[in-house]
Amino acid sequence: MTSSRRHPPGQLVVAPHVRAALDRGEPVLALESTIFTHGLPRPRNLEVAREAEARLREGGVVPATIGVVDGRLTVGLSPAEIEILSTNDDVVKLSLRDLPIAAAKGLSGGTTVAATAFLASRAGIRVFSTGGLGGVHRDAQHTFDESADLPTLAALPLVVVSAGVKSILDIPLTLERMETLGLTVVGYRTIDYPGFYIADSGLDIDYSADSATEIADIARARDTLGIVSTLLVARPVDADHQLPPQLHDEVLARALDAASAAGISGHDTTPFLLDYMQRETGGRSLDVNVAVYRGNVALGAEIAAALAGAE
């Protein structure tokens, strides 16, 4: 998928409707693209992407789905571009470090949390909803395996809504790293830190926020103080949509054992564990993924509206 480009490599392309909304002070919500390029199977991936944008528009919020098409770093993908990224086998997964290469080589790809957050911030968008964050991997004390999401978000003044980090990661170490990096974490109506597939990871955080308005107030206070780091909003998946905690724990334990027995390590670990979870839960983990995303998009829309309304 290559074509001639009208923009210099690396130049950000902000869709006209997104730029117009930002200029008018209207609420805009950034959305990542890896959920439909690499996170969900076809054709469900395209259905979820379209549904998220449609629900935002119905609620008066402008969606800004972010991705890369033929090297164009795009904030506000068109419906046609979303379909291209959802259906093409050559689409790659792009983190922050990969963006210059994708731009120069004319690649097409889905942007991870780190890459999406960076591009959203460059465009002037303040709120971003995703599914789950990357974090510190198990055995990181030996492998130094940590997602680029954390240091990237530590340098960007965003509000990011997620369902915590996936439970396949080392959640206690991840929370420690968030503290070290100066990332403010609040739970949405809870101090139980979620574990993506489950509403409660078993770990607590210090603060909660009861409404989108309160979250917007925290973000404005941060900005007034001149703190340049992301406010992380942890919204647990609804209890009736989570994986049953006992099933989750049993499958995860088997998945970790299977990865060890197969000698899986490094960047191959996460896809192995996620695929194992999907197969061993009969696809229920995918249903949780979609439920998580819907809830986070809805809350992100409320926060974006609250921030825009107070300007």
N, C-alpha and C positions, 0 to 999 in steps of 0.2 A: 504494500500500500504506500506508494510514493507518488508525489506529484510536484509540479513547480510551486514555489511558495512566493506569496506577495509580501511576506513579512520577513525581516532579518531573523536568522536563527536565535531563539531565546527571547524574542519580543513577545510580550503577553498580548493575547487577543481577548478582549472583553466584549462579549456580545452586546450589540446596541441596546437591547431591552434591559440588560443588567446595568449597563453604564447609565442609562436614563433613570432607572430606579434609584441608583446610588446618588446621582446628582440631585434628585428630588427629595432625598431623605426617606425613601420608602423602605419598608422592611425587605431584606434580602437574606436568604439562607443558602449557604454553600453546602453542596453534597459531593461526596466522593464518587469515583467511578469504578474502583476495584470491586465493589460489591456486585456489580453486574458484569464485570469482565472476568473476574476470577472467583468470586465468592458464592455465586448461585448458578445452578445448572440452567441450560436452555430448555424451554422458552421462558421459564419463570423469571430469569434475570431481567429480561426486557420488560416483562409485565410489572415487576416491582419498581423498576426505574421510572416507567411511565406513570405508575400510580402515585409515587412520591411527588413528582412534579405536579400532577393534576390536583392532589389534595392541597398542596401549598397554594396554588393559584386560586382554588375555591375559597381559601381562607384569607386571601388578600396579601399573600407573601410571594415575592418573586423568587423562583428557584434558580440557583446558579450551579448546575452540575458541571464539575470540572474534570477535564481529561485532555489527552493529547491525540490529535488526529493529523497524520502526515507531518509530524513535527511541529504543529501549531499548538502552543500551550494555551488552552482555551478555557475561559471562565464563562460558563453559560452555553453549554453544548446545545446544538439544535436537535430536534427530534430525529433527523436523519443521521446526525453524528452519533447520537446515543445508540441508534440501531446498528450502525457500522461497528461500534466498539463492542456491542452485545453479541454480534453474530460472526465476527471474523476470527479465524483461528490463529492469525499472526499477531494478534494484539498481545503486548507484553505488560508486565507489572512494573510500574515506575515509582520508585521512591525518590526522595529529594536529590540524592546523588546522581540519579539517572536522567534528570531533566535536561542537562546540557547535551548529553549524548543523544537523547531522543530528538531534541530540537535540531541538532546538526545533521543527524542521519535521516531525518524525516520519518521517524518511527511513529506508530500509533500505539497507545497504551492507556491502561487504567491507572489513575493516580492513587497512591496509598494515603493514609492519614497525613504523614509528614509532607508529601508533595502537595496534596490538596490544601492543607493548612497554609503552606507557604504561598501558593498561588492565590488563594482567597485573600490573604492579608495584603499581598501586593496589589490586588484589585481594589482594596478598601472595604472588603466585606468583614463583618465583625463577628458573625455567628456561623458555626459549622456543626452539622449533625452527622454522626457516623454510627456504626454498629458498636464495635469494640476497639479499644486502643491496643497498640502494641506495648510491650513492656520488657521487663527483665525475664529472661528465660531460665528455666530450671538448670542448675549446675553452672550458672553464669560465673560463679567464683572460679571456675576452671576454664570456661570457654570465652568469657567476656562477651557473651551474646546478649545484646540489648538492642531493642528496636530504636530506629532513628526517630520514632515518633516523639519520645520524651525530650531529648535535647532540642529538637526542632520547636516543639510547643513551648519550651521554656524561654524561647527568644521571640515569641509572637504574642501580641496583645489581643487574643481572640477569646471567645467563649465557645467551648467545644462540649457538646452533649454526647455522652456514650453510655453504654451499660457496663462500665468498668473495663477491665481487661479480661481476655479469655482465660478460663480456669486452667488451661493447659500451661499457662505461664506461672512464674513464681510471684504470686500476688503480694506476699509480705515484702519481698525485696523491691518489687515495683513501687509500692507505697513509700518505702524508704527513699528510693531514688527520686520520687516526685517531691518529697520534702526537701531533699538536698538541692534539687534544681529550682526550688522556689515556686513550684506549681501549686496554686491554691485549689483545693479539692472540696467540693460541697456535695452532699447527697441531696437528691430531690425528694423531700419529705421523708428522709430516713438518714440514720447514721450507719446503717449496715452497708458496707461496701459491696456492690454486686459483683458477681463472677460471670457475667455475660449469659451463660446458659442457665444460671440459677440466680435468684433474686438476692441471696445473701451468701457471700463467700466465707462467712465466719469471722471476718475482720471488720472492725469499726473504724470510722473516721470521726473527726472532731466536730464537724459542723454540718448542719442541714439547712436547706432553704425551702420554704413552703409554697412559693409561687414564682412565676416567671418575672413578676415585678421585683421581687426581692433579689433574684439572680441579677437582673439588670442593674439594681442599685449597687450590688457588690462589684460588678464590672465597672460602673462609673467611678466608684470609690478607688478602685485600682488605678484607673486612668488618671484621676486627679492626683494620686500619689506619685505618678510617673513610673509605676511598676510595669515592666514590659515582659509579661509572661502570661500564659493562657490560664483562664479560669476553667477548670475541669468540672463539669456537672455530671455526676453519676446518677443516672436514672435506671433503677432496677427494672427488669422485665416484669410484667404483671405476673403475680404468683400463679394464676391459672394458665399461663402460657409457658412457664418455665419447664425445663426438664425435671422430672421428679428427682429430688436431691439424692436419694439412695441409688437410683439408676445412674445418675450422673457420676457419682463417686465410684461405683463399681466399674462402669465403662472406662472412665478415665484411668483407673488403676490398671486395667487390662491393657489399655492403649500405651501407657508408659512402659509396661513390661514388654509389650510387643516391639516397641521402638528400640528398647535396650537389646532384646534378643536378636533383632535384625541389624544391629549396628548402625542404626539411623542416628545422625548427629548434624549439628550445624543448621544451615538454612533448610535442610530437608526435614527437620523435625516437625515444624509447625504444620505443613501440608499433610504429613503422614498422620499426625494425631487428629487433625480435623477430619480427614477422610475416614479414619478409623471410627471416630465418634459418629459420623453420619451413617456408616454402614451398620454399626452395632446398635444404633438406636432406631433403625428402620426409617431413616430420613427425618426423624423428629427433631434432630438438632437443626436441620434446615428450617423447619417451621419456627423454631425459636429465633433463629437468625432474622427471619422476616418480621416476626412480632417485635423483636428488639428495635429493628430499624424503623418500623412504623411509629412506635412510641417515641423514639428519639427525634424523628423528623417533626412530629406534632409538637413536642416540647420546644424544639429549636425554633419553630415558627412563632410560638408564643413569646419567646425571649427576644427574637428579632423585632417583633411588633412592639414589645415593651421598650426596647432601646430606641427604636425609631420614634415612638410616641412621646418620648421624654425630651427629644431634641428641641 
